[in-house]
């Protein structure tokens, strides 16, 4: 599989996962997960960091869902009890049951967006530490590559290919982390960066000569 097809496959998986999650994870379960993760943040990093994450997540949710009109669209699609009763005169309970499922999905989707906002802020919280680390891994990879070039070392296409596919997977992991419907420790973020740094270094070292 080419790198482009691999990336497209993960894009499809992420889209399907994001929009199908509200079918299985309820609003109450989402809220419980958010509360648990924020409690972990408060215990590990302190109340100041906890409050900063919450404030920034609220601002992000406001920008993504409220100000864009998405919340208004969701609210407009919710079927009221009055509308359900009116339809029952003609269609019985069939449309009522369908609308209840639709209402539940919309409610779950809204809380899913808020959970995404919280996870996004947790990811951003680590950026000042992780970006220099990844840049250092890339610089080390280039340095090792130059050593190989000067000593006529072997550039393994196999290692490059495996590392490149691993890097694509690892690049998609943060997005999967944002939408994962279960509780995850914030320490997953630096762990993913550590593994990604190893793959990035190998991709650079073993890239074919047209790359360097």
C-alpha positions as CSV (number, residue, x, y, z in Angstrom):
1,X,0.0,0.0,0.0
2,X,1.3,3.4,-0.9
3,X,1.7,6.1,1.7
4,X,-1.1,8.1,0.1
5,X,-3.5,5.2,0.2
6,X,-2.4,4.4,3.8
7,X,-3.2,8.0,4.8
8,X,-6.5,8.0,3.1
9,X,-7.5,4.7,4.8
10,X,-6.8,6.2,8.2
11,X,-8.7,9.3,7.3
12,X,-11.8,7.2,6.5
13,X,-11.4,5.2,9.7
14,X,-11.2,8.5,11.7
15,X,-14.3,10.0,10.0
16,X,-16.3,6.8,10.5
17,X,-15.2,6.5,14.1
18,X,-16.1,10.1,14.9
19,X,-19.6,10.1,13.5
20,X,-20.5,6.6,14.7
21,X,-19.3,7.1,18.3
22,X,-22.6,8.9,19.3
23,X,-24.5,5.8,18.3
24,X,-22.9,3.8,21.1
25,X,-21.6,6.3,23.7
26,X,-24.2,8.2,25.6
27,X,-24.1,11.8,26.7
28,X,-23.9,10.6,30.4
29,X,-20.9,8.3,29.5
30,X,-19.2,11.2,27.7
31,X,-19.6,13.5,30.7
32,X,-18.4,10.8,33.1
33,X,-15.2,10.3,30.9
34,X,-14.6,14.1,30.8
35,X,-15.0,14.5,34.5
36,X,-12.6,11.6,35.2
37,X,-9.9,12.9,32.8
38,X,-10.2,16.4,34.2
39,X,-9.8,15.0,37.7
40,X,-6.7,13.2,36.6
41,X,-5.3,16.5,35.1
42,X,-6.1,18.3,38.4
43,X,-4.3,15.6,40.5
44,X,-1.3,15.4,38.2
45,X,-0.7,19.0,37.1
46,X,-2.6,21.1,39.7
47,X,-5.8,23.2,39.7
48,X,-4.2,26.0,37.7
49,X,-3.6,23.7,34.7
50,X,-7.0,22.1,35.2
51,X,-8.7,25.5,35.1
52,X,-6.7,26.6,32.1
53,X,-7.6,23.4,30.1
54,X,-11.3,23.9,31.0
55,X,-11.4,27.6,30.1
56,X,-9.6,27.0,26.7
57,X,-11.9,24.0,26.0
58,X,-14.9,26.1,26.6
59,X,-13.6,28.8,24.3
60,X,-12.8,26.2,21.6
61,X,-16.3,24.7,21.9
62,X,-17.8,28.1,21.7
63,X,-15.9,28.8,18.5
64,X,-16.4,25.4,16.9
65,X,-20.0,24.6,17.9
66,X,-21.8,27.8,19.1
67,X,-20.5,30.6,16.9
68,X,-20.4,28.4,13.7
69,X,-24.1,27.8,14.2
70,X,-23.6,24.0,14.6
71,X,-25.4,24.0,17.9
72,X,-28.4,25.9,16.3
73,X,-28.5,23.2,13.6
74,X,-28.5,20.4,16.2
75,X,-31.2,22.2,18.3
76,X,-33.3,22.6,15.1
77,X,-33.1,18.9,14.4
78,X,-34.3,17.9,17.8
79,X,-37.9,16.7,17.7
80,X,-40.0,18.1,20.6
81,X,-42.5,16.0,22.5
82,X,-45.3,18.1,21.1
83,X,-44.2,17.3,17.6
84,X,-44.0,13.6,18.5
85,X,-47.5,13.7,19.8
86,X,-48.8,15.3,16.6
87,X,-47.2,12.7,14.4
88,X,-48.6,9.9,16.6
89,X,-52.1,10.7,15.4
90,X,-51.2,9.6,11.9
91,X,-48.2,7.3,12.2
92,X,-48.5,5.8,15.7
93,X,-45.3,5.2,17.7
94,X,-43.1,4.6,14.7
95,X,-41.9,8.1,14.1
96,X,-41.8,8.8,17.8
97,X,-39.3,6.0,18.4
98,X,-37.2,7.1,15.4
99,X,-37.2,10.7,16.6
100,X,-36.1,9.6,20.1
101,X,-33.1,7.8,18.6
102,X,-32.3,10.9,16.5
103,X,-32.6,13.2,19.5
104,X,-30.3,10.9,21.5
105,X,-27.7,10.8,18.7
106,X,-27.7,14.6,18.5
107,X,-27.3,15.0,22.2
108,X,-24.5,12.5,22.3
109,X,-22.8,14.2,19.3
110,X,-22.8,17.6,21.1
111,X,-21.1,16.2,24.2
112,X,-18.7,14.4,21.9
113,X,-17.7,17.7,20.5
114,X,-17.0,19.0,24.0
115,X,-15.0,15.9,24.8
116,X,-13.0,16.6,21.6
117,X,-12.4,20.2,22.8
118,X,-11.0,19.0,26.2
119,X,-8.7,16.5,24.5
120,X,-7.5,19.1,22.1
121,X,-6.5,21.4,25.0
122,X,-4.7,18.5,26.7
123,X,-2.8,17.9,23.4
124,X,-1.9,21.6,23.1
125,X,-0.7,21.6,26.7
126,X,2.1,19.2,25.8
127,X,3.2,21.1,22.6
128,X,5.9,23.3,24.2
129,X,7.7,20.1,25.3
130,X,7.0,17.8,22.4
131,X,7.7,20.0,19.4
132,X,11.4,20.7,20.4
133,X,11.7,16.9,21.2
134,X,10.5,15.9,17.7
135,X,12.6,18.6,16.1
136,X,15.6,17.2,18.0
137,X,14.8,13.6,16.7
138,X,14.6,14.9,13.1
139,X,17.9,16.8,13.5
140,X,19.5,13.6,14.9
141,X,18.1,11.7,11.9
142,X,19.7,14.2,9.5
143,X,23.0,14.0,11.3
144,X,23.1,10.2,11.1
145,X,22.1,10.4,7.5
146,X,25.0,12.7,6.7
147,X,27.3,10.3,8.4
148,X,26.0,7.5,6.3
149,X,26.4,9.5,3.1
150,X,30.0,10.4,3.9
151,X,30.9,6.8,4.7
152,X,28.9,5.3,1.8
153,X,26.6,3.5,4.3
154,X,23.6,1.4,3.2
155,X,20.1,3.0,3.1
156,X,17.6,0.3,3.7
157,X,14.4,0.7,1.6
158,X,12.7,-1.8,3.8
159,X,13.4,0.0,7.0
160,X,12.4,3.3,5.3
161,X,9.1,1.8,4.1
162,X,8.2,0.3,7.4
163,X,9.1,3.4,9.3
164,X,7.2,5.6,6.9
165,X,4.0,3.6,7.3
166,X,4.5,3.5,11.1
167,X,4.9,7.3,11.0
168,X,1.6,7.7,9.2
169,X,-0.1,5.6,11.8
170,X,1.5,7.5,14.6
171,X,0.6,10.8,13.0
172,X,-3.0,9.7,13.0
173,X,-2.9,8.5,16.6
174,X,-3.3,12.0,18.1
175,X,-6.5,12.4,16.1
176,X,-7.7,9.0,17.3
177,X,-6.8,10.1,20.8
178,X,-9.1,13.1,20.4
179,X,-12.1,11.0,19.5
180,X,-11.5,7.9,21.6
181,X,-14.7,7.3,23.6
182,X,-12.9,5.8,26.7
183,X,-10.8,7.3,29.5
184,X,-7.2,7.9,28.6
185,X,-4.3,9.2,30.6
186,X,-2.8,12.5,29.5
187,X,0.6,10.7,29.5
188,X,-0.5,8.8,26.4
189,X,0.5,12.0,24.5
190,X,4.2,12.1,25.3
191,X,4.3,8.3,24.8
192,X,3.0,8.7,21.3
193,X,5.5,11.4,20.6
194,X,8.3,9.2,21.8
195,X,7.4,6.4,19.5
196,X,6.8,8.8,16.6
197,X,10.3,10.3,17.2
198,X,11.9,6.8,16.7
199,X,9.9,6.3,13.5
200,X,10.7,9.8,12.2
201,X,14.4,9.3,12.8
202,X,14.4,6.0,10.9
203,X,12.5,7.5,8.0
204,X,15.1,10.3,7.6
205,X,18.1,8.1,8.1
206,X,17.0,5.5,5.5
207,X,15.4,7.7,2.9
208,X,16.7,7.1,-0.5
209,X,19.4,9.3,-2.0
210,X,17.1,11.5,-3.9
211,X,16.0,12.8,-0.5
212,X,19.4,13.8,0.5
